[in-house]
Amino acid sequence: MDNFGSSFQINNIPINIAERIEVYKGVVPMWLGADALGGAVNIVTGDRFRNYIDVSYSIGSFNTHRSVINAAATSKSGFTVQLNAFQNFSDNNYKVTVDASDINTGQYSPGTRVKRFHDQYHNETVIANVGVVDKSFADKLLFGVTLGQNYKEIQTGARMVSVFGQWHRRGNMIMPTLKYQKKDLIKGLDLNFNANYNFGKEQNIDTAYRRYDWFGNYKQYEGKGSERTRTMYKYGNNAGLATTMLNYKLNDNHSFALSNVFSTFDRKGSDEINPSNNAYEQKQKTNKNILGLGYMFNTADHWSLNLFSKYIIQNSIVGQQNLNQTTTQSQFGYGLATSYNFNRNLQLKASYEKANRMPEATEIFGDVENFEGNSNLKPEVSDNVNVGLMYSFSLQDVNRFSISANAIYRNASNFIYYQFNQNQSKLVAGNRDGVTNFGGDIEARYSFKDWLTAGVNVTYQNIINQQEYEGNPPVLSPVYKDRMPNIPFLYGNGDVAFSFKNVGKKGNNLSFGYNLLYVHAFYLYWPSRGTSGDKYGIPKQLSHDVNLLYSLKNGRYNISAECKNLNDALLYDNFSLQKPSRAFYLKLRYFINKTA
């Protein structure tokens, strides 16, 4: 989804589209083709059903509406048509607690509970594919297009002290796609190829010369102005991606893999109310290529070893005052991952990676909203070690337990982190010369027969700034040995689910679920420049979610209800922006699958 634009992001992708979600800790698999560090989340939108219809609609708090249609039809000859269509709409007028001042009277009201009043969002997206499956020349060959549009009102800046009432953004996505897959292209050689290019446009509209407060009051000013920067900037974040993966299985024990991922980003735009501002005409372009080579050795049920290397090269062009600054950066990384099964119940895992992460396009050029670009960012380089142990066992074949523990150590140079810019209105990425992380996580799960599951996990990470000197001339850093700000260091989750079969009628199933979220208090700014008890800290967070699902006729009809943040706790992201208050949702779903 990296280049899909704002119409298709992880916060609005419908869960119905996902066949499964894979979470990788430590080394990121080479075939994902990413330069991500420490792990990855892979949302697999598979096609296990050849002929099906999946329709759902949900309604909830804050005037939230979601509709999804997923369908596919495949003929006996292999001709296939796939359709995914969805829409999301919400006023996002949830309550937040802020320190507010009346713009007309100046009366200051600390800790006031108010509703967000300018945060409406909606998007509509259609993903269509047509092609063939199960042919001699291709297991899958699909030509497709993704079309989408979105509208987003902007309520705040990077901090909630900035409040807006008219500024908004709108955009669209036009993205052709190609997917090709063939197993045994020659005996033992599998090929996967995916490509797409986004021709979409976005527009940033800020033309109201007003100042708002959190109560929705405003002052109107004469002349031409804005809430932040007067603009109607229309631009294209034209991004492309081409992924090639070759896997050759020599025999049952040895296999080789070669991958290449090429991505490109090119922002072009103009502003009709600022035609003389040539800053919008400056080049903002980057190309990145990741070449990977891997070898896997595997013995049945006992030991596996994966050796890999990645060569990354990135070229960026940043236009400044009619001059183009071109930067080419390249990095070579390598690593290994291994696992050993002592028996069917006990597994040891370990990995090491010399990892590299290039700056992303948003980090270099900004996002034209609340993220400021930094063209001087350097690649992040780190040594990463992960060791894990997993143990599972059963008691009387009805009580099943599993326990896993992982330890991590990371030593990074040019660590990329986010901070506020000089006037505290936007975020900006920067580098720290040295950062270490020593931590780990532990998870325990329990299930009883087929009607009860429960689990808990806790993560601790001690991310410490090791940059001893900074500035020019260099002086001892006042934040040397500080814990890195804006990053939680202790957090966890818990869950319990009850499932009952044949409730009311055979084929009808009922389930109840509960989820717990805990995040320990952490620092918004450098710890040595404030204490956890003052207004600069992000407080402890504890929230509860409950859900109920009733499915009929073996899953053909589904009714679900959910309450998120049941205790109406104050929840925050890493930069003190508040998340939604208590919310209720009801979802109806119809699913039918027919064997081709």
VEXGU-346320 format. One record per residue (C-alpha): x, y, z; residue in one letter. Coordinates in steps of 0.25 Angstrom, whole numbers, padded with zeros to 4 digits, always signed. Example, Ala and Ser with C-alpha at 12.3 -4.5 7.8 and 13.67 -1.06 7.14 Angstrom:
2
+0049-0018+0031A+0055-0004+0029S
REM end
This chain:
596
+0000+0000+0000M+0012+0009+0000D+0009+0016-0012N-0007+0015-0012F-0009+0030-0008G-0019+0034+0003S-0031+0027-0003S-0025+0013+0001F-0018+0012+0014Q-0017+0003+0026I-0028+0011+0034N-0038+0010+0023N-0036-0004+0017I-0048-0013+0020P-0045-0025+0028I-0053-0034+0018N-0042-0032+0007I-0032-0038+0016A-0030-0054+0015E-0020-0053+0026R-0011-0044+0033I+0004-0048+0035E+0012-0042+0046V+0028-0043+0045Y+0037-0040+0057K+0052-0037+0055G+0056-0040+0041V+0047-0036+0029V+0046-0047+0019P+0053-0044+0007M+0042-0047-0002W+0034-0035+0004L+0045-0027-0003G+0044-0016+0007A+0055-0009+0015D+0047-0008+0027A+0054-0011+0041L+0050-0019+0053G+0038-0026+0046G+0026-0024+0036A+0011-0026+0035V+0007-0033+0022N-0008-0032+0019I-0011-0043+0009V-0022-0041+0000T-0023-0055-0005G-0032-0061-0015D-0036-0075-0009R-0050-0074-0013F-0052-0074-0028R-0067-0071-0028N-0073-0063-0017Y-0080-0051-0012I-0077-0044+0001D-0085-0032+0004V-0085-0024+0017S-0090-0011+0023Y-0087-0005+0037S-0092+0007+0044I-0086+0013+0057G-0083+0025+0066S-0079+0038+0060F-0088+0036+0048N-0079+0025+0043T-0083+0017+0031H-0075+0006+0024R-0080-0002+0012S-0072-0014+0005V-0075-0022-0007I-0065-0033-0011N-0068-0043-0022A-0061-0052-0032A-0066-0061-0043A-0057-0071-0050T-0061-0080-0062S-0057-0094-0064K-0048-0089-0075S-0040-0081-0065G-0046-0067-0069F-0047-0059-0056T-0053-0046-0052V-0050-0040-0038Q-0057-0028-0031L-0054-0021-0018N-0062-0008-0015A-0063-0001-0002F-0067+0013+0004Q-0064+0019+0017N-0071+0031+0023F-0069+0038+0037S-0071+0051+0043D-0061+0047+0054N-0068+0057+0063N-0063+0049+0076Y-0060+0056+0089K-0046+0061+0093V-0040+0067+0105T-0032+0080+0102V-0028+0093+0109D-0037+0102+0101A-0038+0118+0100S-0050+0125+0095D-0045+0133+0083I-0055+0144+0086N-0054+0146+0101T-0041+0140+0104G-0046+0131+0115Q-0037+0120+0117Y-0043+0106+0121S-0033+0095+0124P-0037+0081+0123G-0049+0084+0115T-0057+0073+0108R-0061+0077+0094V-0065+0070+0081K-0057+0071+0068R-0065+0079+0058F-0056+0079+0046H-0051+0065+0043D-0061+0058+0033Q-0055+0048+0025Y-0060+0039+0013H-0054+0031+0002N-0059+0022-0009E-0051+0011-0016T-0053+0001-0026V-0042-0010-0029I-0045-0018-0042A-0037-0029-0048N-0039-0038-0060V-0031-0049-0066G-0028-0064-0066V-0024-0075-0056V-0019-0089-0057D-0013-0088-0071K-0001-0094-0076S+0006-0081-0077F+0001-0075-0064A-0005-0079-0051D-0010-0065-0050K-0010-0054-0060L-0018-0042-0056L-0020-0028-0062F-0026-0018-0053G-0029-0004-0049V-0032+0003-0035T-0040+0015-0035L-0043+0024-0023G-0046+0037-0017Q-0045+0043-0003N-0049+0056+0005Y-0042+0059+0018K-0045+0071+0027E-0033+0075+0035I-0036+0078+0050Q-0022+0080+0056T-0008+0082+0053G+0003+0072+0058A-0001+0077+0072R-0015+0080+0077M-0012+0094+0081V-0014+0097+0066S-0029+0096+0062V-0035+0098+0048F-0049+0099+0043G-0049+0101+0028Q-0035+0095+0023W-0038+0082+0016H-0032+0072+0005R-0038+0064-0006R-0032+0054-0016G-0033+0042-0025N-0026+0030-0029M-0025+0024-0043I-0016+0012-0043M-0014+0001-0053P-0008-0012-0048T-0002-0025-0053L-0001-0038-0046K+0006-0050-0051Y+0009-0064-0044Q+0015-0077-0050K+0019-0089-0042K+0029-0098-0049D+0033-0088-0060L+0043-0098-0062I+0044-0110-0052K+0046-0104-0038G+0046-0090-0042L+0034-0081-0038D+0032-0067-0043L+0023-0055-0037N+0022-0042-0043F+0014-0030-0038N+0014-0016-0043A+0005-0003-0042N+0006+0012-0044Y-0003+0023-0037N-0007+0034-0046F-0016+0040-0035G-0017+0055-0031K-0018+0062-0018E-0022+0076-0015Q-0019+0084-0002N-0029+0095+0000I-0027+0106+0010D-0034+0119+0006T-0042+0123+0019A-0036+0135+0026Y-0041+0131+0039R-0036+0127+0053R-0044+0116+0061Y-0044+0111+0075D-0048+0098+0080W-0063+0102+0083F-0065+0105+0068G-0064+0120+0069N-0056+0128+0059Y-0051+0141+0056K-0053+0146+0041Q-0042+0155+0035Y-0042+0164+0023E-0033+0162+0011G-0027+0149+0005K-0022+0140+0016G-0023+0126+0021S-0023+0117+0034E-0009+0113+0032R-0003+0115+0017T-0013+0121+0007R-0013+0110-0004T-0021+0102-0014M-0009+0094-0018Y-0012+0082-0027K-0002+0072-0029Y+0001+0057-0032G+0008+0048-0023N+0011+0039-0035N+0017+0026-0030A+0020+0013-0036G+0024-0001-0032L+0030-0013-0039A+0033-0026-0031T+0039-0038-0037T+0042-0051-0029M+0049-0064-0033L+0049-0076-0025N+0057-0088-0029Y+0055-0101-0021K+0067-0110-0023L+0062-0121-0015N+0055-0124-0002D+0066-0117+0006N+0072-0106-0002H+0065-0094-0009S+0070-0081-0015F+0062-0068-0016A+0065-0055-0024L+0056-0043-0023S+0056-0029-0028N+0047-0017-0024V+0047-0004-0032F+0039+0008-0026S+0038+0022-0031T+0031+0035-0026F+0029+0048-0034D+0022+0059-0028R+0017+0070-0038K+0007+0081-0036G+0003+0096-0037S-0005+0106-0029D-0015+0114-0037E-0016+0125-0026I-0001+0125-0025N+0004+0124-0039P+0017+0132-0037S+0021+0123-0026N+0031+0114-0033N+0034+0106-0020A+0022+0097-0025Y+0029+0095-0038E+0042+0089-0032Q+0045+0075-0034K+0042+0065-0024Q+0046+0051-0029K+0052+0038-0023T+0055+0025-0029N+0059+0013-0020K+0063-0001-0024N+0065-0013-0015I+0072-0025-0020L+0071-0038-0011G+0078-0051-0012L+0075-0063-0002G+0078-0077+0001Y+0070-0086+0010M+0074-0100+0016F+0063-0108+0022N+0062-0122+0029T+0049-0127+0031A+0043-0124+0045D+0056-0120+0051H+0065-0109+0046W+0064-0098+0036S+0074-0087+0032L+0072-0075+0023N+0084-0067+0018L+0081-0054+0010F+0087-0041+0005S+0080-0028+0000K+0086-0017-0008Y+0079-0004-0008I+0081+0009-0016I+0073+0021-0016Q+0073+0034-0024N+0066+0046-0020S+0064+0060-0027I+0060+0072-0018V+0058+0085-0025G+0062+0097-0018Q+0062+0112-0023Q+0062+0107-0038N+0074+0097-0034L+0072+0082-0034N+0080+0075-0023Q+0082+0061-0027T+0086+0051-0016T+0090+0036-0019T+0091+0027-0007Q+0094+0012-0007S+0095+0002+0004Q+0098-0013+0005F+0092-0022+0016G+0092-0036+0020Y+0087-0046+0030G+0082-0060+0035L+0070-0066+0041A+0070-0079+0047T+0060-0088+0055S+0062-0102+0062Y+0051-0111+0067N+0056-0119+0079F+0043-0126+0078N+0029-0124+0074R+0027-0115+0086N+0039-0107+0087L+0045-0097+0077Q+0057-0088+0077L+0058-0076+0067K+0070-0066+0065A+0073-0056+0055S+0084-0045+0051Y+0083-0034+0041E+0092-0023+0036K+0080-0015+0032A+0078-0002+0024N+0066+0007+0023R+0065+0018+0013M+0057+0031+0016P+0043+0030+0010E+0038+0040+0000A+0029+0047+0011T+0041+0048+0020E+0049+0055+0009I+0038+0064+0003F+0027+0065+0014G+0012+0062+0012D+0007+0076+0009V-0001+0076+0022E+0006+0073+0035N+0019+0067+0032F+0031+0075+0028E+0041+0070+0018G+0056+0068+0021N+0065+0066+0009S+0077+0064+0017N+0073+0051+0023L+0083+0040+0023K+0080+0025+0022P+0078+0018+0035E+0088+0006+0037V+0087-0004+0049S+0091-0017+0055D+0079-0025+0059N+0079-0038+0068V+0067-0046+0071N+0066-0058+0080V+0053-0065+0083G+0047-0078+0089L+0034-0084+0087M+0028-0095+0096Y+0014-0102+0094S+0008-0113+0102F-0006-0119+0105S-0013-0125+0117L-0022-0136+0115Q-0024-0132+0100D-0034-0121+0104V-0025-0111+0111N-0015-0105+0101R-0004-0095+0105F+0007-0088+0097S+0017-0078+0103I+0027-0070+0094S+0038-0060+0098A+0047-0052+0090N+0059-0043+0093A+0064-0032+0084I+0077-0024+0083Y+0078-0013+0073R+0090-0003+0070N+0086+0008+0060A+0094+0019+0054S+0087+0031+0047N+0074+0026+0054F+0062+0032+0047I+0052+0038+0057Y+0041+0048+0057Y+0040+0061+0065Q+0033+0074+0064F+0039+0085+0055N+0044+0098+0060Q+0030+0105+0062N+0024+0092+0067Q+0013+0092+0056S+0018+0080+0048K+0026+0067+0049L+0039+0066+0043V+0049+0054+0042A+0063+0055+0047G+0075+0046+0049N+0082+0042+0062R+0096+0038+0061D+0094+0026+0071G+0082+0019+0077V+0082+0006+0084T+0070-0003+0088N+0070-0015+0097F+0057-0021+0100G+0047-0033+0098G+0033-0038+0098D+0026-0050+0104I+0013-0056+0100E+0004-0067+0107A-0008-0073+0101R-0018-0083+0106Y-0030-0091+0099S-0040-0100+0105F-0046-0110+0095K-0052-0102+0083D-0060-0091+0091W-0050-0083+0100L-0037-0076+0096T-0029-0066+0104A-0016-0059+0103G-0007-0048+0108V+0005-0041+0102N+0015-0031+0108V+0026-0023+0101T+0037-0015+0107Y+0047-0007+0098Q+0058+0002+0104N+0062+0011+0093I+0073+0020+0097I+0080+0032+0090N+0095+0029+0089Q+0099+0042+0082Q+0108+0048+0092E+0112+0061+0084Y+0103+0070+0075E+0104+0084+0068G+0115+0091+0061N+0125+0092+0068P+0121+0079+0075P+0117+0081+0090V+0112+0070+0100L+0098+0067+0097S+0088+0070+0108P+0080+0058+0104V+0091+0048+0103Y+0086+0035+0109K+0072+0039+0109D+0061+0030+0105R+0056+0034+0091M+0043+0042+0092P+0030+0039+0085N+0032+0024+0086I+0024+0015+0096P+0034+0006+0104F+0024-0003+0111L+0011-0007+0106Y+0002-0020+0105G-0011-0026+0101N-0020-0037+0106G-0032-0044+0100D-0042-0054+0103V-0052-0061+0093A-0064-0071+0096F-0070-0078+0084S-0083-0086+0084F-0087-0095+0073K-0101-0098+0068N-0108-0087+0076V-0123-0087+0073G-0121-0096+0061K-0111-0105+0055K-0100-0097+0047G-0103-0084+0055N-0091-0080+0064N-0089-0069+0075L-0077-0063+0080S-0073-0053+0090F-0059-0045+0091G-0052-0036+0100Y-0039-0028+0097N-0030-0020+0107L-0020-0010+0103L-0010-0004+0112Y+0001+0006+0109V+0010+0011+0120H+0012+0026+0121A+0023+0031+0112F+0030+0044+0108Y+0026+0054+0097L+0039+0061+0098Y+0053+0058+0103W+0052+0052+0118P+0063+0061+0123S+0055+0073+0118R+0042+0070+0126G+0036+0060+0136T+0025+0049+0133S+0016+0057+0143G+0015+0070+0135D+0007+0074+0123K+0018+0069+0113Y+0016+0054+0117G+0007+0045+0110I-0001+0038+0121P-0004+0023+0124K-0014+0017+0115Q-0024+0006+0118L-0036+0003+0110S-0046-0009+0108H-0053-0014+0095D-0064-0024+0095V-0071-0031+0083N-0082-0040+0079L-0083-0048+0066L-0095-0057+0062Y-0094-0065+0049S-0105-0073+0043L-0105-0084+0032K-0090-0087+0034N-0086-0073+0032G-0095-0069+0021R-0101-0058+0029Y-0094-0050+0040N-0098-0040+0050I-0087-0034+0059S-0087-0023+0070A-0075-0016+0076E-0072-0006+0086C-0058+0001+0086K-0052+0008+0097N-0063+0003+0107L-0058+0011+0118N-0057+0024+0110D-0042+0026+0113A-0033+0036+0108L-0025+0030+0097L-0013+0036+0089Y-0004+0033+0078D+0011+0036+0079N+0010+0051+0077F-0001+0054+0088S-0013+0054+0077L-0025+0048+0084Q-0031+0036+0078K-0047+0033+0078P-0055+0033+0091S-0065+0022+0093R-0071+0016+0081A-0082+0006+0077F-0083-0001+0063Y-0093-0011+0057L-0089-0019+0045K-0097-0028+0035L-0090-0037+0026R-0095-0047+0015Y-0085-0057+0009F-0087-0068-0001I-0077-0077-0008N-0079-0086-0019K-0069-0097-0024T-0065-0094-0039A
REM end
